[in-house]
């Protein structure tokens, strides 16, 4: 079975709802920045994610899911077929939980846009931070452990993530007492 169309006609949530119970590969292209995405779906789980032919890290995949959830441009095609999981370490993320987390995240991001820290504001970890307990902290932890801390702009550049996404993560971590503004 093949399913094809445009994200302007069928949003990402509807699309994932349709393909979640199948096994196959969802290709999405004509995305901003001339990117193409390939999602490998098997047994109601997202196994792997490729962007422009390269497998991406879990944090980048999480950010990409949020981007796709709010994306209205792009074409897609789902091809139902069996496959051997092609990435070295599969994500194995349940699709229903991904979609719930992504839409909660997108709504929170929209509601907090005015409260996000300035891109140049520096943050450091607090003793409450568990670096292994968060994909973002695992990736940005070394920068946030520096005596001078790190800014959203520096973290975004280093991790190749959208700046507003990093600002949002820092905002949420600050609310939870896991990071604090660096003393300058």
Order of alpha helices (4+ residues) and beta strands (2+ residues): beta-alpha-beta-beta-beta-beta-alpha-beta-beta-alpha-beta-alpha-beta-alpha-alpha-beta
